[in-house]
Amino acid sequence: MPEGDTIHGAADRLGAALEGDRVTAATGSHRAMIGYGKRVVGAAVEEVAAVGKHLLIHFDNGWTLRTHLRMTGQWHVYAPGERWSKTPGKARVVLETSSHVAVCFAAPTVQLAPRHLVEKQIAHLGPDLMEDVDSEAVADRLLNLAPDSPIADAIVDQRVVAGLGNVYRSELLFLEGLHPTTPVAAVERTSIASLVRRGHALLATNRGRRRTTTGRRADHLDTWVYERAGRPCRRCGMIIELGRSGPLGRTVYWCPSCQPAPPAT
């Protein structure tokens, strides 16, 4: 699933292509576009923004398009008449202006509605780590809202803090020396604040770019532990382990030496 840096990067690209231009056509296979696409034809794109993993296109007539890409969705930008790189049948959203065609392929979540309804839909989200948040306040939020949750689950709960996903949770926990199963309440507040600051820094650095957490973009050197189960830790040589975490059983990676397990309770 795309994480905050990817979604904000997509918003940057779409904003550069669409902001200030009027929509000449709004179509797509999603029922939201079939039912309401005509509502934004003739409206100008006021702003393209991202909140956590949600991409928002605001129009000057008070309507907003929200997409959540999950595992399958992608936004592409083309010149009018340019051949698309994916089959048109997967185009859930197509926005056309005089100079660009923006296509959202295979996104499972599409909402086109008055802006206040869209904002209500995402009001549950926690602070977006792509923004320059108050790390101390976010640390308090984690401790107050999810004290008994494993730290690996709490930092990807979008209701608590928005923007992080599977890649960053494994990498951040490694960089902070925290085992994924450690309860939030058992982590020092200063460590949580440090994790938040590092999360923001990594998201901001990788915004719209090929993601790296090691600082090395050479093949197979861009992550510390993510997708490296069974291979030696880059720091200590111990074999990286793999587990499942959270209600969806998503993968999490860690080094058993650099990230010692919490004491049994």
GIRA-V782669 format. One record per backbone hydrogen bond with DSSP energy under -1.0 kcal/mol. NH is the residue of the N-H (numbers start at 1). CO is the residue of the C=O. If there is no record, write none. Layout:
BEGIN
nh: <NH;NH>
co: <CO;CO>
END
This chain:
BEGIN
nh: <2;4;7;8;9;10;11;12;13;14;15;16;17;18;19;20;21;23;24;25;27;29;30;34;35;36;37;39;40;42;43;45;46;47;49;51;54;55;56;57;58;59;60;62;64;65;66;67;68;72;73;74;76;78;82;90;91;92;92;93;94;95;96;97;101;102;103;104;105;106;109;111;113;115;117;118;119;120;121;122;125;126;129;131;133;138;139;140;141;142;143;144;145;146;151;152;153;154;155;157;160;161;162;169;170;171;172;173;174;175;176;177;178;182;184;185;186;187;192;193;194;195;196;197;198;199;200;201;202;203;204;205;206;208;209;213;214;221;228;230;231;233;237;240;241;243;245;249;250;252;254;259>
co: <70;163;3;4;5;6;7;8;9;10;11;12;13;14;15;45;18;43;96;96;94;91;92;30;31;32;33;36;37;23;40;21;58;58;56;54;51;67;49;65;47;63;44;59;113;57;111;55;109;69;69;105;103;101;79;87;88;90;104;104;27;102;25;100;78;95;76;93;74;90;68;66;64;62;114;114;115;116;117;118;122;158;162;128;131;134;135;136;137;138;139;140;141;142;182;180;150;150;151;154;157;157;127;165;166;167;168;169;170;171;172;174;173;179;149;147;183;184;188;189;190;191;192;193;194;195;196;197;198;199;200;201;202;5;206;222;222;218;225;240;228;238;233;231;254;252;250;246;245;243;241;255>
END
